[in-house]
């Protein structure tokens, strides 16, 4: 390697670390998705249960509740919005079905949104609800 420019060696090392970093990040998200499709003790995966609750609650959704769901998932970045909307809709649908409601209400949407949101995101969730003047006082105990 006598006479080869040192900047080129540093350039190669830099891109090696960048590529390894990107592969690690991608692997992390792929592993999380893999864990979601692993069967639980009941034989169904977390994703199976989400699909079940979405399908079971489909007739309960009104135009107002769909609009509320769209409003709640609006701060989620575009590439992840469909996935977030599906998991939040599953939790809302589960709450509505288990409560025996005839349709999904705004209260179901707010409670399901809070329950479906990871604890690490509760601060931004509160900020979003307050900014949009959505009353969540009845569910304040669910926030960490």
N, C-alpha and C positions, 0 to 999 in steps of 0.2 A: 504494500500500500504506500510505498514510498512515492512522494510527489503528489498523492491525491489530496484534493482540497479538504480541509477539516470541516468547512461549512457543510459539505455534502454528507459527511458522516453524522454531524449533528442533525441535519435535515432528516436523514433516515431514522435516527433514534427518535426524533420528535414524532414522526408519523407512526412509528412502531407503538409508542405509548398512546397516541391518539386512537389508533385502531384497536388496541387491546382494551382501552377504556370504553369505546363504543360497543365492543363485543360483550364486555362485562355488564354494561347497562342493559343491552338487549337481552342478554341471558337472564338477568334479574327479572325483567318483565315477563319473559317467556315462562320462567319458573313459577311466578305468581299465577299466571293463567293456567299452567299445568295443575297447580294445587287446587284451583277452583273446579276443575273437572274431575278430580279424584273423588271416588265414592266415599260417603261418610258412613257412619254406623248403620243407618237405615237403608243403605244401598243406593241412595241418590246423591248426586253431587250438588254443590252449592249452585251451580249453573242450572241444573235440572229443577231445583226448587224455585229459582227465579223465573224460569220459563213457565212452571206450573202456576205460580201466583199471577203472573201477567195474563196467561190464558184464562184462568179461572175468574179473574176480575174484569176481563174485557167488556162484558155487557154493563158493568157498573159505571163506566167512565162517561161523563157528560162533556159537552164542549167546554164548559167553564173549568172543569177539573183538568182537562187536557191543556187548556191555556195556562192554568196555574202551574202545572208540571213544566211546561215550556219556559215559563218565567223563572221557576226555581232552578232549572239547569242552565239558564243563560250565562252565568259566570264561568261555567266549565269550558275550557278551551275546545274549539271545534273538533279536533281529531278524537277527543275522548268523550264528547257530549252524548253520542248514541249509547255508549256503554254505560255511562253514568245515568242516563235517562232510563235505561232498561232496569238497572239495579234499584233505582229509586222507585220506579213504577211498581216493581215487584213488592217492595216493602209496603208501599201505599196500598196496593191491591190486597196484600195479606191482612193488613189492618182492617180494611173495609169488609172483606169477606168474613174474617173472624168476629167482627162486631155485629154482623148480620145486617149491615146497612143496605138500603135499596139502591144507593148510588154513592160514588166517591165524593166526599165533601172537601171543602177547603181545610177543615180541621184534620182530616185524614192526610191530606197532602203535606201540611206543615209537620205533623207528627212523623210521618213516614220519611220526609226529607231529613229531619233531624236524626232519626234512628239509622237511616241508610248512610249518613255522612260519617266518615272516620273521625275519631276524637281529635286527631291532629288538625283537622280543618274546621273545628267548631268556632274558632275566633273569626275566621272569614265568613262563616255561615251566619253568625250573629250580626256582623257588620252588614252583610247583604240583606238580611231580614229587616234590620233597622233602617237602612237606606231606602228600602222599598216600602217602608211603613206597614210591614206585616206584623200583626200582633202574635207573638209566640209566648206570651206570659204564662199560659196554661202548661207549656212544655219546657219551661226554664229548668226544671229539675232534671231533664234528660241531657242537658248540656254540661260538659265537664269543666 
